[in-house]
């Protein structure tokens, strides 16, 4: 059974930066597309970045140019570097791993709180 554990959240002022980490265990990390999602109070969970097994990133317009997703297959870890944070980025951030071949697996982490406030 795969497990994902996020870390690195916290309180930051507008314009500041944070780096989130998501460490995996019990899964063949290199076979998983990895993603970061967030959910603010009263809102639906939304994708903020994902990265394929081949290392290709994808971002929605809301974070493009501010957030960077990377992965280190040797460390079984995916990262989210967040710069120029805004109050609207406040949410619980979740890590997700999806494998489609040779069979489907879908794992979520427990989330880490990010609060952007002065």
Secondary structure as a PSIPRED ss2 file (coil, helix, strand):
# PSIPRED VFORMAT (PSIPRED V4.0)

   1 X C   1.000  0.000  0.000
   2 X C   1.000  0.000  0.000
   3 X E   0.000  0.000  1.000
   4 X E   0.000  0.000  1.000
   5 X E   0.000  0.000  1.000
   6 X E   0.000  0.000  1.000
   7 X E   0.000  0.000  1.000
   8 X C   1.000  0.000  0.000
   9 X C   1.000  0.000  0.000
  10 X E   0.000  0.000  1.000
  11 X E   0.000  0.000  1.000
  12 X E   0.000  0.000  1.000
  13 X C   1.000  0.000  0.000
  14 X C   1.000  0.000  0.000
  15 X C   1.000  0.000  0.000
  16 X C   1.000  0.000  0.000
  17 X C   1.000  0.000  0.000
  18 X E   0.000  0.000  1.000
  19 X E   0.000  0.000  1.000
  20 X E   0.000  0.000  1.000
  21 X E   0.000  0.000  1.000
  22 X E   0.000  0.000  1.000
  23 X E   0.000  0.000  1.000
  24 X E   0.000  0.000  1.000
  25 X E   0.000  0.000  1.000
  26 X C   1.000  0.000  0.000
  27 X C   1.000  0.000  0.000
  28 X C   1.000  0.000  0.000
  29 X H   0.000  1.000  0.000
  30 X H   0.000  1.000  0.000
  31 X H   0.000  1.000  0.000
  32 X C   1.000  0.000  0.000
  33 X E   0.000  0.000  1.000
  34 X E   0.000  0.000  1.000
  35 X E   0.000  0.000  1.000
  36 X E   0.000  0.000  1.000
  37 X E   0.000  0.000  1.000
  38 X E   0.000  0.000  1.000
  39 X E   0.000  0.000  1.000
  40 X C   1.000  0.000  0.000
  41 X C   1.000  0.000  0.000
  42 X C   1.000  0.000  0.000
  43 X C   1.000  0.000  0.000
  44 X C   1.000  0.000  0.000
  45 X C   1.000  0.000  0.000
  46 X E   0.000  0.000  1.000
  47 X E   0.000  0.000  1.000
  48 X E   0.000  0.000  1.000
  49 X E   0.000  0.000  1.000
  50 X E   0.000  0.000  1.000
  51 X E   0.000  0.000  1.000
  52 X C   1.000  0.000  0.000
  53 X C   1.000  0.000  0.000
  54 X C   1.000  0.000  0.000
  55 X C   1.000  0.000  0.000
  56 X C   1.000  0.000  0.000
  57 X E   0.000  0.000  1.000
  58 X E   0.000  0.000  1.000
  59 X C   1.000  0.000  0.000
  60 X C   1.000  0.000  0.000
  61 X C   1.000  0.000  0.000
  62 X C   1.000  0.000  0.000
  63 X C   1.000  0.000  0.000
  64 X C   1.000  0.000  0.000
  65 X C   1.000  0.000  0.000
  66 X C   1.000  0.000  0.000
  67 X E   0.000  0.000  1.000
  68 X E   0.000  0.000  1.000
  69 X E   0.000  0.000  1.000
  70 X E   0.000  0.000  1.000
  71 X E   0.000  0.000  1.000
  72 X E   0.000  0.000  1.000
  73 X C   1.000  0.000  0.000
  74 X C   1.000  0.000  0.000
  75 X C   1.000  0.000  0.000
  76 X C   1.000  0.000  0.000
  77 X E   0.000  0.000  1.000
  78 X E   0.000  0.000  1.000
  79 X E   0.000  0.000  1.000
  80 X E   0.000  0.000  1.000
  81 X E   0.000  0.000  1.000
  82 X E   0.000  0.000  1.000
  83 X C   1.000  0.000  0.000
  84 X C   1.000  0.000  0.000
  85 X C   1.000  0.000  0.000
  86 X C   1.000  0.000  0.000
  87 X H   0.000  1.000  0.000
  88 X H   0.000  1.000  0.000
  89 X H   0.000  1.000  0.000
  90 X C   1.000  0.000  0.000
  91 X E   0.000  0.000  1.000
  92 X E   0.000  0.000  1.000
  93 X E   0.000  0.000  1.000
  94 X E   0.000  0.000  1.000
  95 X E   0.000  0.000  1.000
  96 X E   0.000  0.000  1.000
  97 X E   0.000  0.000  1.000
  98 X E   0.000  0.000  1.000
  99 X E   0.000  0.000  1.000
 100 X C   1.000  0.000  0.000
 101 X C   1.000  0.000  0.000
 102 X C   1.000  0.000  0.000
 103 X C   1.000  0.000  0.000
 104 X C   1.000  0.000  0.000
 105 X E   0.000  0.000  1.000
 106 X E   0.000  0.000  1.000
 107 X E   0.000  0.000  1.000
 108 X E   0.000  0.000  1.000
 109 X C   1.000  0.000  0.000
 110 X C   1.000  0.000  0.000
 111 X C   1.000  0.000  0.000
 112 X E   0.000  0.000  1.000
 113 X E   0.000  0.000  1.000
 114 X E   0.000  0.000  1.000
 115 X E   0.000  0.000  1.000
 116 X E   0.000  0.000  1.000
 117 X C   1.000  0.000  0.000
 118 X C   1.000  0.000  0.000
